[in-house]
């Protein structure tokens, strides 16, 4: 399925402003300001200045929170986004509600306690982000994530992403029988998205620390509905 750009000139604007460059600028800005995020339940609150607010919005990390401050903005990030900035990009520090800075093992323990399948979800998220896809939560479509070629202001999401793992069967209780496949594919088709299944191959049985991520592999599969009309004789002439 080809990208569905939003309006005339959207593709050109996106190509002129690659996501990889925006993320690189964001990474540098957060490192220079020694940014610290605050753990809050299953999310992270991150304070941003004017420049960082622009970069976070353009790179699609988190969602802005309403604030009365003129020169500062708070962003709420999901756990996958927060850990990506902390662990993969190494550009923020994270503190708990007591103001104590968390190391990678402490943060990993916290996030896996909040969501048992966090390791495989994070591996899938970081896998897509590392390929410069914009990744958002996909609960509104009944999937784990949705993936955009660029900022959602320029293009519609291209993939509806389900994350599965060999050890757990799957992380969301979906695709156990063929009717699950049919329902999911019909939903994806109705919103013009391709179903992307990421199977996380866990070579290490214990996920006690983020170092286990190095032993995880990712298998990508796209699944589409076959339509008999696509193979009629008239189409072959």
N, C-alpha and C positions, 0 to 999 in steps of 0.2 A: 504494500500500500504506500503510495507516494505521499510525501509531506503535504499537509494542507495549510498553506500559508494564509495569514489573515490580512487580506487587503493588498493593494498594489504597492510594490516597493518593500514589502516586509522581508522577502528573501534577501534582497540586496542589503538591507539594514543589518540583518542577522549575520551575513557573510562578512560585513565590514567590522563587526564587533564580536569576534569569536568568544564563546564561553570560556575557553581555556585561558585567554588573556584576562578576562574579567576576574576569574578565580585567582589567577596569579597576583593581580593587583590587590584583591581582597586579602590574600594571604600576607602580602608584604605590609599592608596597612595595619592588620591585626597584630602582627609581630612587633612592629614599631611602637604601637600604643600599649603593648603588654596587656592585651585585653583579657578580662576574666569573666567567665560565665557563672551563673548561680543555678545550682540544681534546684528544681522545683517539681516534685512528683515525677512524672514521666516526661518531663521537658526541661529545657534549659533557658534561662533568661540571660540575654546578652545585651549590654549597653553599647550603643554605637554613636559615633559623632556624625556630622553631616556627610563627610566623604564615605564613611563606612556604611551609612544608611543607604546611600546610592548604590554602592557595590553589592551589598547584601541583597537589595531588591533586584539588581540586574543579574546577579548570579543565582537568584532564587534559593536563598538559604533562609529558612524561618519565615515568620509572619510578623509584621509590626504590631506592637501593642500601643493603645491610645495613651498618650502622656501629655502633661501640661508643660513640659520643658521644651524650650525653643530650639536649643542647640544639641540636644541629645534625644535619642530614640531607643526604646527597648524592643528587642526582637525575641519572639518565642520560637525555639527550635525543638524539633522532635529529637529523640535520643540518637537516631541514626545520623542526623545532620550534625548534632553536637559532637558525637564521637569522631565523625569524619574530620571536622575542623581541628579537634584536639589531637587525634591519633595519626590520621593519614597526612594532614597538612601541617600539623604541629605548629599551629598559629594562635591558639588560645590556651589559657589556663582555666581550670574549673574548680570551684569551691563548693562546699556543702552549706547547709543552712547555718552552721556555726562559724562560717568564714574560713574553715580549714581547707587548704589546697589539697586536691586529690591527685594521687599518682595514677598511673595507667591501670595497675592491678586493682586499686580501690574503686576506681571509676567503673571498671569492667564488672566487678562484683556487684556494685550498686545496680547497674543497668540489667544484668542478667537476673538479679533478684526481682526486678520490676517486670521483666518479660523473659520467660524461659527460653523462647526461641530468638532472642536478640542476636546471638552469634551468627545464625544463618541469614537473618534479615539484614544485618549490617554488612555481611560479606556480599550479598546481592546489591545492596545500596552502593557500597564502595566500588564494586565491579562496574556498575553503570556510570557512576560519577567519574571514575578514572578514564572512561572513554568519552568524557565530556557531554554526556546526556544530562539534562536537567531532570531531577527525580523528585516527584511529589508523592505524598501518601495517596493511596487509591481506594480507600474505603467506600467512597461514593459510587464506585463502579464494581464493588464486590471483589477487588483484588488488593494486593499488598501495596503496589506502587503504580504510578503512571510515568512514562518517560517521554520527554519532549526533546526535539532536536535543538531547540533554542528556547528563549524566554517565551512563556505562554502568551505574551502580548503579541508575538510575531507569528506563532504557529500553534496549531492544535496538537495535543499529545498524540504520539504515534503508536505507542505500545501500552497495553494493559499487562502488568507484570505480576505473575504468581510465583512465589518462592517455595520450593520443595527441597527436602533433604532425604537422603537415603536412609538415615538412621531413624528419623521421625516420621517417615512416610510422607507427610507434608506438613507445613507449618500453620495451615489455616483450616484444616478439615475439609478442603475442597478436592474435587477431581478423584473421588474414591470410586465412582461408578460412571458409566458412559453418559447417563443423564446429566451428571454434573458437567461433563465436557460440553454437552449440547447446550445447556442453559448458559454456561459461561461464554461460549462462542457466539450464541445468539445475542447476548448482551453486548459483547465487544463489537459485533457487526452493526448493532443498532446505533452505536456511538462512534462508528468509523475508526475502530482501533484494532490492531493486530494483537492477538494473545501471545505473549512471550513468557515461556516457562523457564525459570532458572533453577536448575537442580544443583544443589550444593552438595558436593561429595566431601564428606568429613573423614579425613584420614586419621584424625586423632579423636579418640572416644571422649576425652575429658576436655572441657572448655573452661579451665580454671583461670586462664589469663588470655589477654589478646594475642599472645604469641601463637595460639592455636590457629589463628587466621591464615598463617603461612602454610599450614597443611591442608587448607580447604581448596578444592577445585570447583570451578563453575562450568556447568554444561548448559548451553543455550539451545532452546527449541522454540520455534514459532509454530503455532497451530492455527489453521484456518479451516473453515467449512468448505466442503467440496459441493459444488452445485452442478447437477446434470446438464443444465443449460449451457455451461461452459464448454461442453464437448459435443454439441450437436453438429451434424454434418455441415450445416450452413456456415458454421464458424470456421470450418476447415477449408472452405473453398477459397 
